Amino acid sequence: MTPEIRADTPRCDVVGEACDEAVVVSCTAALGGPGKTPSRAVVSADLPDGRRVLRVHAEPELAQRITQEELCGHLVHLEAGSVRA
């Protein structure tokens, strides 16, 4: 990365854990298990204070939902080890 690009690239602090409301900025469904069905959701979300959190959610319901609708921009609730959309 050139110094110019580095200077023009927005940055945010990333935290490992948070329990709060957050806005999804990126998400994907990981496939696994029999028939390669969605089994885990990986969600990156911005907290109200500007920090970002990355969460792997192991319940297949959210992973399935990610394959069917756009969650970026949606408000979610981060709880201990989970994401509630």
Backbone as CSV, one residue per row, in Angstrom:
resi,resn,N_x,N_y,N_z,CA_x,CA_y,CA_z,C_x,C_y,C_z
1,MET,0.851,-1.156,0.000,0.000,0.000,0.000,0.906,1.232,0.000
2,THR,0.608,2.165,-0.875,1.406,3.388,-0.938,1.039,4.311,0.222
3,PRO,1.945,5.216,0.597,1.624,6.163,1.669,0.389,7.005,1.365
4,GLU,0.174,7.344,0.100,-0.993,8.154,-0.271,-2.295,7.391,-0.036
5,ILE,-2.302,6.137,-0.453,-3.506,5.316,-0.262,-3.735,5.080,1.221
6,ARG,-2.671,4.798,1.958,-2.798,4.591,3.403,-3.390,5.830,4.073
7,ALA,-2.946,7.014,3.662,-3.438,8.259,4.255,-4.904,8.500,3.918
8,ASP,-5.358,8.035,2.752,-6.739,8.258,2.314,-7.703,7.152,2.742
9,THR,-7.196,6.098,3.382,-8.035,4.967,3.762,-8.572,5.161,5.174
10,PRO,-9.898,5.214,5.321,-10.474,5.359,6.657,-10.116,4.154,7.534
11,ARG,-9.930,4.403,8.801,-9.608,3.346,9.751,-10.600,3.374,10.912
12,CYS,-10.744,2.229,11.551,-11.560,2.160,12.760,-10.923,1.138,13.691
13,ASP,-11.183,1.308,14.969,-10.716,0.331,15.942,-11.604,-0.897,15.876
14,VAL,-10.988,-2.059,15.999,-11.737,-3.319,15.978,-11.646,-3.946,17.358
15,VAL,-12.790,-4.368,17.868,-12.833,-5.011,19.182,-13.236,-6.475,19.010
16,GLY,-12.801,-7.292,19.932,-13.099,-8.712,19.852,-14.455,-9.084,20.404
17,GLU,-14.962,-8.310,21.346,-16.241,-8.615,21.984,-17.005,-7.337,22.240
18,ALA,-18.296,-7.406,22.090,-19.169,-6.271,22.402,-20.589,-6.788,22.553
19,CYS,-21.310,-6.218,23.488,-22.738,-6.498,23.660,-23.440,-5.158,23.517
20,ASP,-24.035,-4.930,22.355,-24.618,-3.631,22.045,-25.407,-3.763,20.752
21,GLU,-26.047,-2.687,20.335,-26.626,-2.629,19.003,-25.508,-2.252,18.043
22,ALA,-25.609,-2.694,16.802,-24.587,-2.388,15.806,-25.216,-2.444,14.420
23,VAL,-24.565,-1.801,13.457,-25.039,-1.796,12.076,-24.127,-2.698,11.246
24,VAL,-24.710,-3.652,10.548,-23.950,-4.597,9.735,-23.294,-3.857,8.562
25,VAL,-21.975,-4.067,8.410,-21.262,-3.489,7.271,-20.839,-4.562,6.277
26,SER,-20.774,-5.806,6.753,-20.400,-6.918,5.881,-20.859,-8.212,6.537
27,CYS,-21.265,-9.172,5.715,-21.642,-10.471,6.265,-21.532,-11.529,5.179
28,THR,-21.299,-12.752,5.615,-21.245,-13.877,4.693,-21.697,-15.131,5.422
29,ALA,-22.158,-16.099,4.659,-22.563,-17.382,5.222,-21.502,-18.413,4.878
30,ALA,-21.072,-19.163,5.885,-20.122,-20.250,5.671,-20.910,-21.538,5.497
31,LEU,-20.541,-22.304,4.485,-21.244,-23.544,4.187,-20.536,-24.715,4.839
32,GLY,-21.310,-25.670,5.305,-20.723,-26.854,5.918,-21.786,-27.879,6.212
33,GLY,-21.360,-29.017,6.678,-22.306,-30.059,7.022,-22.821,-30.790,5.798
34,PRO,-23.757,-31.705,6.025,-24.326,-32.476,4.912,-25.004,-31.563,3.900
35,GLY,-24.730,-31.796,2.648,-25.350,-31.005,1.591,-24.804,-29.597,1.484
36,LYS,-23.766,-29.295,2.250,-23.134,-27.963,2.227,-24.158,-26.849,2.429
37,THR,-24.933,-26.964,3.479,-25.918,-25.943,3.821,-25.262,-24.848,4.650
38,PRO,-25.829,-23.629,4.675,-25.277,-22.557,5.500,-25.285,-22.963,6.973
39,SER,-24.123,-22.904,7.611,-24.040,-23.366,8.997,-23.534,-22.300,9.965
40,ARG,-22.816,-21.297,9.460,-22.299,-20.226,10.317,-22.402,-18.899,9.572
41,ALA,-22.592,-17.846,10.334,-22.614,-16.499,9.770,-21.391,-15.745,10.284
42,VAL,-20.733,-15.022,9.394,-19.628,-14.149,9.781,-20.118,-12.728,9.539
43,VAL,-20.162,-11.927,10.612,-20.744,-10.586,10.551,-19.738,-9.565,11.050
44,SER,-19.553,-8.509,10.271,-18.767,-7.349,10.687,-19.764,-6.210,10.866
45,ALA,-19.705,-5.552,12.049,-20.707,-4.525,12.342,-20.078,-3.352,13.081
46,ASP,-20.609,-2.168,12.821,-20.134,-0.948,13.469,-20.966,-0.645,14.710
47,LEU,-20.255,-0.396,15.812,-20.889,-0.036,17.077,-21.208,1.455,17.099
48,PRO,-22.078,1.908,17.985,-22.443,3.332,18.045,-21.245,4.265,18.276
49,ASP,-20.197,3.772,18.942,-19.038,4.630,19.212,-18.003,4.623,18.092
50,GLY,-18.307,3.956,16.951,-17.415,3.961,15.801,-16.481,2.767,15.720
51,ARG,-16.407,1.987,16.785,-15.581,0.780,16.731,-16.308,-0.278,15.898
52,ARG,-15.551,-1.266,15.462,-16.109,-2.350,14.648,-15.861,-3.674,15.362
53,VAL,-16.787,-4.595,15.204,-16.651,-5.914,15.804,-16.875,-6.971,14.721
54,LEU,-16.123,-8.045,14.811,-16.279,-9.177,13.909,-16.789,-10.344,14.739
55,ARG,-17.876,-10.934,14.292,-18.507,-11.989,15.077,-18.799,-13.177,14.177
56,VAL,-18.459,-14.387,14.646,-18.850,-15.628,13.977,-20.001,-16.206,14.786
57,HIS,-21.117,-16.374,14.125,-22.353,-16.834,14.772,-22.612,-18.258,14.295
58,ALA,-22.623,-19.212,15.219,-22.681,-20.626,14.845,-24.087,-21.197,14.692
59,GLU,-25.110,-20.376,14.747,-26.468,-20.896,14.556,-26.861,-20.762,13.079
60,PRO,-27.306,-21.843,12.460,-27.554,-21.832,11.019,-28.691,-20.920,10.558
61,GLU,-29.588,-20.510,11.452,-30.719,-19.679,11.027,-30.237,-18.345,10.438
62,LEU,-29.285,-17.689,11.092,-28.780,-16.423,10.574,-27.995,-16.643,9.291
63,ALA,-27.218,-17.711,9.217,-26.464,-18.012,7.993,-27.423,-18.211,6.819
64,GLN,-28.506,-18.918,7.049,-29.509,-19.127,5.994,-30.131,-17.796,5.580
65,ARG,-30.428,-16.957,6.548,-31.039,-15.655,6.245,-30.120,-14.802,5.379
66,ILE,-28.811,-14.868,5.645,-27.847,-14.096,4.855,-27.878,-14.514,3.390
67,THR,-28.164,-15.782,3.125,-28.220,-16.240,1.736,-29.494,-15.797,1.027
68,GLN,-30.481,-15.300,1.790,-31.772,-14.963,1.206,-32.080,-13.476,1.175
69,GLU,-31.403,-12.688,2.008,-31.676,-11.253,2.032,-30.418,-10.476,2.378
70,GLU,-30.417,-9.217,2.025,-29.294,-8.326,2.303,-29.403,-7.796,3.721
71,LEU,-28.389,-8.061,4.537,-28.403,-7.572,5.910,-27.502,-6.356,6.119
72,CYS,-26.679,-6.023,5.137,-25.816,-4.844,5.286,-26.690,-3.606,5.471
73,GLY,-26.328,-2.804,6.476,-27.093,-1.616,6.802,-28.165,-1.859,7.853
74,HIS,-28.441,-3.121,8.178,-29.451,-3.452,9.178,-28.887,-3.340,10.588
75,LEU,-29.741,-2.953,11.501,-29.391,-2.908,12.909,-29.516,-4.319,13.493
76,VAL,-28.475,-4.747,14.226,-28.495,-6.047,14.885,-28.168,-5.850,16.353
77,HIS,-28.446,-6.860,17.131,-28.134,-6.844,18.570,-27.039,-7.875,18.816
78,LEU,-25.922,-7.416,19.305,-24.817,-8.300,19.634,-24.961,-8.736,21.084
79,GLU,-24.966,-10.038,21.275,-25.034,-10.614,22.610,-23.806,-11.500,22.768
80,ALA,-23.584,-11.999,23.942,-22.406,-12.838,24.195,-22.366,-14.006,23.201
81,GLY,-21.469,-13.932,22.229,-21.284,-15.007,21.272,-22.329,-15.127,20.190
82,SER,-23.237,-14.168,20.062,-24.271,-14.286,19.051,-24.648,-12.942,18.436
83,VAL,-25.393,-13.042,17.348,-25.908,-11.876,16.630,-27.401,-12.093,16.464
84,ARG,-28.212,-11.135,16.868,-29.665,-11.234,16.695,-30.094,-10.149,15.710
85,ALA,-30.592,-10.592,14.567,-31.007,-9.650,13.527,-32.495,-9.399,13.601
